[in-house]
Amino acid sequence: MREILLIAQIVLAVVITASVLLQSQGSGLGAAWGGGGETYHTKRGLEKVLMYLTIISIILFVFVSLGFFLI
């Protein structure tokens, strides 16, 4: 059972990493300190799918990680 959880955790870690790296934010580090001046836009299409994939993957990763404590 621990092997299945370990494999699931590795797969989820790769999915989270890929989905975060594929998200195009469009703003650099300067926007974190008030620079940029860009207006907010809604996420559409692939950007929205990647956002939901990232959130779901992180939630699953947390549950799989907590599963190690229950076994």
Biopython code that builds the backbone (N, CA, C, O; Angstrom):
import numpy as np
from Bio.PDB.StructureBuilder import StructureBuilder

atoms = [
    (1, "MET", "N", (0.820, -1.192, 0.000)),
    (1, "MET", "CA", (0.000, 0.000, 0.000)),
    (1, "MET", "C", (0.870, 1.264, 0.000)),
    (1, "MET", "O", (0.552, 2.246, -0.671)),
    (2, "ARG", "N", (1.971, 1.226, 0.760)),
    (2, "ARG", "CA", (2.858, 2.389, 0.796)),
    (2, "ARG", "C", (3.485, 2.650, -0.565)),
    (2, "ARG", "O", (3.748, 3.801, -0.914)),
    (3, "GLU", "N", (3.730, 1.592, -1.340)),
    (3, "GLU", "CA", (4.321, 1.769, -2.670)),
    (3, "GLU", "C", (3.356, 2.486, -3.598)),
    (3, "GLU", "O", (3.764, 3.328, -4.399)),
    (4, "ILE", "N", (2.072, 2.153, -3.491)),
    (4, "ILE", "CA", (1.061, 2.808, -4.324)),
    (4, "ILE", "C", (0.967, 4.290, -3.964)),
    (4, "ILE", "O", (0.886, 5.143, -4.848)),
    (5, "LEU", "N", (0.977, 4.591, -2.673)),
    (5, "LEU", "CA", (0.932, 5.983, -2.241)),
    (5, "LEU", "C", (2.185, 6.744, -2.675)),
    (5, "LEU", "O", (2.101, 7.915, -3.046)),
    (6, "LEU", "N", (3.327, 6.097, -2.631)),
    (6, "LEU", "CA", (4.567, 6.735, -3.047)),
    (6, "LEU", "C", (4.548, 7.037, -4.541)),
    (6, "LEU", "O", (4.948, 8.124, -4.958)),
    (7, "ILE", "N", (4.086, 6.088, -5.348)),
    (7, "ILE", "CA", (3.999, 6.311, -6.791)),
    (7, "ILE", "C", (3.004, 7.421, -7.102)),
    (7, "ILE", "O", (3.256, 8.261, -7.965)),
    (8, "ALA", "N", (1.864, 7.426, -6.395)),
    (8, "ALA", "CA", (0.866, 8.481, -6.603)),
    (8, "ALA", "C", (1.439, 9.841, -6.224)),
    (8, "ALA", "O", (1.165, 10.837, -6.893)),
    (9, "GLN", "N", (2.220, 9.888, -5.172)),
    (9, "GLN", "CA", (2.818, 11.145, -4.736)),
    (9, "GLN", "C", (3.834, 11.652, -5.758)),
    (9, "GLN", "O", (3.898, 12.852, -6.023)),
    (10, "ILE", "N", (4.616, 10.759, -6.326)),
    (10, "ILE", "CA", (5.597, 11.154, -7.343)),
    (10, "ILE", "C", (4.892, 11.670, -8.593)),
    (10, "ILE", "O", (5.287, 12.693, -9.151)),
    (11, "VAL", "N", (3.853, 10.967, -9.033)),
    (11, "VAL", "CA", (3.108, 11.390, -10.221)),
    (11, "VAL", "C", (2.454, 12.747, -9.980)),
    (11, "VAL", "O", (2.501, 13.619, -10.847)),
    (12, "LEU", "N", (1.846, 12.929, -8.815)),
    (12, "LEU", "CA", (1.212, 14.214, -8.504)),
    (12, "LEU", "C", (2.242, 15.342, -8.411)),
    (12, "LEU", "O", (1.956, 16.468, -8.817)),
    (13, "ALA", "N", (3.412, 15.060, -7.892)),
    (13, "ALA", "CA", (4.459, 16.081, -7.814)),
    (13, "ALA", "C", (4.890, 16.528, -9.210)),
    (13, "ALA", "O", (5.125, 17.713, -9.444)),
    (14, "VAL", "N", (4.991, 15.586, -10.123)),
    (14, "VAL", "CA", (5.353, 15.924, -11.506)),
    (14, "VAL", "C", (4.235, 16.736, -12.173)),
    (14, "VAL", "O", (4.506, 17.700, -12.888)),
    (15, "VAL", "N", (2.975, 16.340, -11.936)),
    (15, "VAL", "CA", (1.840, 17.065, -12.517)),
    (15, "VAL", "C", (1.777, 18.490, -11.963)),
    (15, "VAL", "O", (1.537, 19.433, -12.717)),
    (16, "ILE", "N", (1.988, 18.652, -10.663)),
    (16, "ILE", "CA", (1.965, 19.983, -10.060)),
    (16, "ILE", "C", (3.084, 20.844, -10.635)),
    (16, "ILE", "O", (2.859, 22.002, -10.986)),
    (17, "THR", "N", (4.273, 20.292, -10.730)),
    (17, "THR", "CA", (5.407, 21.043, -11.265)),
    (17, "THR", "C", (5.153, 21.472, -12.702)),
    (17, "THR", "O", (5.403, 22.622, -13.061)),
    (18, "ALA", "N", (4.660, 20.555, -13.522)),
    (18, "ALA", "CA", (4.401, 20.874, -14.922)),
    (18, "ALA", "C", (3.290, 21.906, -15.070)),
    (18, "ALA", "O", (3.398, 22.821, -15.887)),
    (19, "SER", "N", (2.227, 21.768, -14.288)),
    (19, "SER", "CA", (1.121, 22.711, -14.432)),
    (19, "SER", "C", (1.495, 24.106, -13.949)),
    (19, "SER", "O", (1.021, 25.096, -14.505)),
    (20, "VAL", "N", (2.334, 24.199, -12.926)),
    (20, "VAL", "CA", (2.782, 25.512, -12.462)),
    (20, "VAL", "C", (3.714, 26.147, -13.492)),
    (20, "VAL", "O", (3.614, 27.345, -13.757)),
    (21, "LEU", "N", (4.606, 25.369, -14.066)),
    (21, "LEU", "CA", (5.540, 25.919, -15.047)),
    (21, "LEU", "C", (4.851, 26.303, -16.356)),
    (21, "LEU", "O", (5.318, 27.205, -17.051)),
    (22, "LEU", "N", (3.755, 25.639, -16.700)),
    (22, "LEU", "CA", (3.052, 25.947, -17.946)),
    (22, "LEU", "C", (2.142, 27.160, -17.843)),
    (22, "LEU", "O", (1.705, 27.696, -18.862)),
    (23, "GLN", "N", (1.856, 27.592, -16.636)),
    (23, "GLN", "CA", (0.990, 28.759, -16.480)),
    (23, "GLN", "C", (1.758, 30.010, -16.865)),
    (23, "GLN", "O", (2.838, 30.276, -16.337)),
    (24, "SER", "N", (1.196, 30.772, -17.784)),
    (24, "SER", "CA", (1.837, 32.020, -18.191)),
    (24, "SER", "C", (1.231, 33.152, -17.391)),
    (24, "SER", "O", (0.045, 33.452, -17.527)),
    (25, "GLN", "N", (2.027, 33.767, -16.575)),
    (25, "GLN", "CA", (1.532, 34.815, -15.702)),
    (25, "GLN", "C", (1.566, 36.166, -16.398)),
    (25, "GLN", "O", (0.693, 37.001, -16.162)),
    (26, "GLY", "N", (2.536, 36.391, -17.230)),
    (26, "GLY", "CA", (2.620, 37.638, -17.957)),
    (26, "GLY", "C", (3.226, 38.786, -17.170)),
    (26, "GLY", "O", (3.412, 39.868, -17.729)),
    (27, "SER", "N", (3.536, 38.600, -15.920)),
    (27, "SER", "CA", (4.153, 39.663, -15.131)),
    (27, "SER", "C", (5.416, 39.133, -14.482)),
    (27, "SER", "O", (5.465, 37.990, -14.028)),
    (28, "GLY", "N", (6.415, 39.960, -14.443)),
    (28, "GLY", "CA", (7.684, 39.564, -13.867)),
    (28, "GLY", "C", (7.736, 39.812, -12.381)),
    (28, "GLY", "O", (6.710, 40.017, -11.733)),
    (29, "LEU", "N", (8.921, 39.793, -11.855)),
    (29, "LEU", "CA", (9.129, 39.995, -10.430)),
    (29, "LEU", "C", (8.826, 41.428, -10.017)),
    (29, "LEU", "O", (8.519, 41.683, -8.852)),
    (30, "GLY", "N", (8.907, 42.358, -10.947)),
    (30, "GLY", "CA", (8.642, 43.752, -10.636)),
    (30, "GLY", "C", (7.201, 44.004, -10.226)),
    (30, "GLY", "O", (6.935, 44.939, -9.471)),
    (31, "ALA", "N", (6.270, 43.198, -10.701)),
    (31, "ALA", "CA", (4.861, 43.377, -10.354)),
    (31, "ALA", "C", (4.590, 43.031, -8.889)),
    (31, "ALA", "O", (3.579, 43.454, -8.327)),
    (32, "ALA", "N", (5.471, 42.278, -8.283)),
    (32, "ALA", "CA", (5.273, 41.916, -6.879)),
    (32, "ALA", "C", (5.445, 43.118, -5.961)),
    (32, "ALA", "O", (4.904, 43.137, -4.855)),
    (33, "TRP", "N", (6.199, 44.126, -6.413)),
    (33, "TRP", "CA", (6.427, 45.325, -5.605)),
    (33, "TRP", "C", (5.687, 46.537, -6.162)),
    (33, "TRP", "O", (6.136, 47.670, -5.989)),
    (34, "GLY", "N", (4.573, 46.311, -6.821)),
    (34, "GLY", "CA", (3.745, 47.423, -7.266)),
    (34, "GLY", "C", (4.005, 47.898, -8.677)),
    (34, "GLY", "O", (3.365, 48.847, -9.128)),
    (35, "GLY", "N", (4.899, 47.287, -9.369)),
    (35, "GLY", "CA", (5.177, 47.708, -10.746)),
    (35, "GLY", "C", (4.226, 47.064, -11.729)),
    (35, "GLY", "O", (3.348, 46.298, -11.332)),
    (36, "GLY", "N", (4.382, 47.353, -12.966)),
    (36, "GLY", "CA", (3.587, 46.692, -14.002)),
    (36, "GLY", "C", (2.388, 47.499, -14.439)),
    (36, "GLY", "O", (2.306, 47.866, -15.611)),
    (37, "GLY", "N", (1.459, 47.792, -13.558)),
    (37, "GLY", "CA", (0.280, 48.573, -13.889)),
    (37, "GLY", "C", (-0.695, 47.867, -14.811)),
    (37, "GLY", "O", (-1.476, 48.522, -15.502)),
    (38, "GLU", "N", (-0.664, 46.554, -14.834)),
    (38, "GLU", "CA", (-1.567, 45.812, -15.709)),
    (38, "GLU", "C", (-2.934, 45.663, -15.057)),
    (38, "GLU", "O", (-3.052, 45.597, -13.833)),
    (39, "THR", "N", (-3.952, 45.612, -15.886)),
    (39, "THR", "CA", (-5.300, 45.410, -15.374)),
    (39, "THR", "C", (-5.573, 43.925, -15.210)),
    (39, "THR", "O", (-4.932, 43.090, -15.848)),
    (40, "TYR", "N", (-6.525, 43.605, -14.353)),
    (40, "TYR", "CA", (-6.885, 42.208, -14.098)),
    (40, "TYR", "C", (-7.699, 41.679, -15.271)),
    (40, "TYR", "O", (-8.576, 42.370, -15.789)),
    (41, "HIS", "N", (-7.408, 40.464, -15.682)),
    (41, "HIS", "CA", (-8.198, 39.817, -16.723)),
    (41, "HIS", "C", (-8.602, 38.425, -16.251)),
    (41, "HIS", "O", (-7.895, 37.790, -15.469)),
    (42, "THR", "N", (-9.742, 37.967, -16.735)),
    (42, "THR", "CA", (-10.229, 36.648, -16.322)),
    (42, "THR", "C", (-9.481, 35.561, -17.068)),
    (42, "THR", "O", (-9.006, 35.763, -18.185)),
    (43, "LYS", "N", (-9.386, 34.421, -16.437)),
    (43, "LYS", "CA", (-8.713, 33.279, -17.054)),
    (43, "LYS", "C", (-9.684, 32.584, -17.993)),
    (43, "LYS", "O", (-10.849, 32.379, -17.655)),
    (44, "ARG", "N", (-9.204, 32.228, -19.161)),
    (44, "ARG", "CA", (-10.041, 31.569, -20.159)),
    (44, "ARG", "C", (-9.272, 30.416, -20.784)),
    (44, "ARG", "O", (-8.042, 30.422, -20.835)),
    (45, "GLY", "N", (-10.012, 29.438, -21.252)),
    (45, "GLY", "CA", (-9.430, 28.342, -22.016)),
    (45, "GLY", "C", (-8.432, 27.517, -21.239)),
    (45, "GLY", "O", (-8.694, 27.061, -20.126)),
    (46, "LEU", "N", (-7.264, 27.338, -21.864)),
    (46, "LEU", "CA", (-6.221, 26.481, -21.292)),
    (46, "LEU", "C", (-5.691, 27.036, -19.975)),
    (46, "LEU", "O", (-5.327, 26.270, -19.082)),
    (47, "GLU", "N", (-5.645, 28.353, -19.848)),
    (47, "GLU", "CA", (-5.168, 28.967, -18.605)),
    (47, "GLU", "C", (-6.066, 28.587, -17.428)),
    (47, "GLU", "O", (-5.576, 28.341, -16.326)),
    (48, "LYS", "N", (-7.372, 28.541, -17.660)),
    (48, "LYS", "CA", (-8.329, 28.169, -16.613)),
    (48, "LYS", "C", (-8.216, 26.682, -16.278)),
    (48, "LYS", "O", (-8.288, 26.300, -15.110)),
    (49, "VAL", "N", (-8.040, 25.846, -17.300)),
    (49, "VAL", "CA", (-7.888, 24.403, -17.086)),
    (49, "VAL", "C", (-6.624, 24.114, -16.284)),
    (49, "VAL", "O", (-6.639, 23.276, -15.383)),
    (50, "LEU", "N", (-5.530, 24.801, -16.606)),
    (50, "LEU", "CA", (-4.283, 24.606, -15.861)),
    (50, "LEU", "C", (-4.419, 25.050, -14.412)),
    (50, "LEU", "O", (-3.854, 24.426, -13.514)),
    (51, "MET", "N", (-5.163, 26.123, -14.180)),
    (51, "MET", "CA", (-5.370, 26.589, -12.809)),
    (51, "MET", "C", (-6.141, 25.542, -12.000)),
    (51, "MET", "O", (-5.760, 25.220, -10.875)),
    (52, "TYR", "N", (-7.233, 25.009, -12.580)),
    (52, "TYR", "CA", (-8.014, 23.993, -11.880)),
    (52, "TYR", "C", (-7.224, 22.695, -11.701)),
    (52, "TYR", "O", (-7.335, 22.044, -10.662)),
    (53, "LEU", "N", (-6.431, 22.316, -12.698)),
    (53, "LEU", "CA", (-5.592, 21.119, -12.593)),
    (53, "LEU", "C", (-4.579, 21.271, -11.459)),
    (53, "LEU", "O", (-4.320, 20.322, -10.720)),
    (54, "THR", "N", (-4.013, 22.464, -11.327)),
    (54, "THR", "CA", (-3.043, 22.714, -10.259)),
    (54, "THR", "C", (-3.701, 22.617, -8.891)),
    (54, "THR", "O", (-3.152, 22.000, -7.979)),
    (55, "ILE", "N", (-4.871, 23.222, -8.744)),
    (55, "ILE", "CA", (-5.566, 23.193, -7.454)),
    (55, "ILE", "C", (-5.960, 21.777, -7.074)),
    (55, "ILE", "O", (-5.746, 21.362, -5.935)),
    (56, "ILE", "N", (-6.530, 21.030, -8.008)),
    (56, "ILE", "CA", (-6.960, 19.653, -7.732)),
    (56, "ILE", "C", (-5.753, 18.770, -7.419)),
    (56, "ILE", "O", (-5.813, 17.929, -6.522)),
    (57, "SER", "N", (-4.663, 18.960, -8.154)),
    (57, "SER", "CA", (-3.457, 18.159, -7.913)),
    (57, "SER", "C", (-2.866, 18.434, -6.539)),
    (57, "SER", "O", (-2.403, 17.512, -5.867)),
    (58, "ILE", "N", (-2.879, 19.688, -6.117)),
    (58, "ILE", "CA", (-2.348, 20.021, -4.797)),
    (58, "ILE", "C", (-3.209, 19.420, -3.694)),
    (58, "ILE", "O", (-2.684, 18.912, -2.703)),
    (59, "ILE", "N", (-4.524, 19.473, -3.860)),
    (59, "ILE", "CA", (-5.422, 18.873, -2.861)),
    (59, "ILE", "C", (-5.203, 17.366, -2.780)),
    (59, "ILE", "O", (-5.131, 16.809, -1.685)),
    (60, "LEU", "N", (-5.098, 16.705, -3.923)),
    (60, "LEU", "CA", (-4.842, 15.258, -3.928)),
    (60, "LEU", "C", (-3.487, 14.939, -3.317)),
    (60, "LEU", "O", (-3.347, 13.949, -2.598)),
    (61, "PHE", "N", (-2.488, 15.769, -3.596)),
    (61, "PHE", "CA", (-1.154, 15.560, -3.036)),
    (61, "PHE", "C", (-1.186, 15.628, -1.516)),
    (61, "PHE", "O", (-0.526, 14.837, -0.842)),
    (62, "VAL", "N", (-1.952, 16.570, -0.973)),
    (62, "VAL", "CA", (-2.069, 16.691, 0.479)),
    (62, "VAL", "C", (-2.720, 15.445, 1.064)),
    (62, "VAL", "O", (-2.255, 14.924, 2.077)),
    (63, "PHE", "N", (-3.796, 14.958, 0.437)),
    (63, "PHE", "CA", (-4.469, 13.764, 0.947)),
    (63, "PHE", "C", (-3.587, 12.522, 0.856)),
    (63, "PHE", "O", (-3.592, 11.691, 1.764)),
    (64, "VAL", "N", (-2.835, 12.391, -0.223)),
    (64, "VAL", "CA", (-1.921, 11.246, -0.355)),
    (64, "VAL", "C", (-0.817, 11.341, 0.690)),
    (64, "VAL", "O", (-0.415, 10.330, 1.267)),
    (65, "SER", "N", (-0.330, 12.543, 0.932)),
    (65, "SER", "CA", (0.715, 12.738, 1.950)),
    (65, "SER", "C", (0.194, 12.397, 3.341)),
    (65, "SER", "O", (0.895, 11.775, 4.139)),
    (66, "LEU", "N", (-1.035, 12.807, 3.623)),
    (66, "LEU", "CA", (-1.635, 12.462, 4.921)),
    (66, "LEU", "C", (-1.930, 10.966, 5.026)),
    (66, "LEU", "O", (-2.001, 10.429, 6.131)),
    (67, "GLY", "N", (-2.100, 10.302, 3.913)),
    (67, "GLY", "CA", (-2.337, 8.861, 3.916)),
    (67, "GLY", "C", (-1.154, 8.069, 4.470)),
    (67, "GLY", "O", (-1.335, 6.973, 5.001)),
    (68, "PHE", "N", (0.049, 8.617, 4.349)),
    (68, "PHE", "CA", (1.222, 7.948, 4.911)),
    (68, "PHE", "C", (1.138, 7.861, 6.428)),
    (68, "PHE", "O", (1.635, 6.905, 7.024)),
    (69, "PHE", "N", (0.510, 8.855, 7.059)),
    (69, "PHE", "CA", (0.402, 8.840, 8.512)),
    (69, "PHE", "C", (-0.642, 7.840, 8.985)),
    (69, "PHE", "O", (-0.549, 7.345, 10.109)),
    (70, "LEU", "N", (-1.623, 7.535, 8.164)),
    (70, "LEU", "CA", (-2.686, 6.617, 8.561)),
    (70, "LEU", "C", (-2.303, 5.165, 8.402)),
    (70, "LEU", "O", (-2.938, 4.279, 8.974)),
    (71, "ILE", "N", (-1.269, 4.922, 7.629)),
    (71, "ILE", "CA", (-0.850, 3.522, 7.403)),
    (71, "ILE", "C", (0.275, 3.162, 8.333)),
    (71, "ILE", "O", (0.766, 2.033, 8.300)),
]
sb = StructureBuilder()
sb.init_structure("model")
sb.init_model(0)
sb.init_chain("A")
sb.init_seg("    ")
for serial, (resi, resn, name, xyz) in enumerate(atoms, 1):
    if name == "N":
        sb.init_residue(resn, " ", resi, " ")
    sb.init_atom(name, np.array(xyz, "f"), 0.0, 1.0, " ", f" {name:<3s}", serial, name[0])
structure = sb.get_structure()
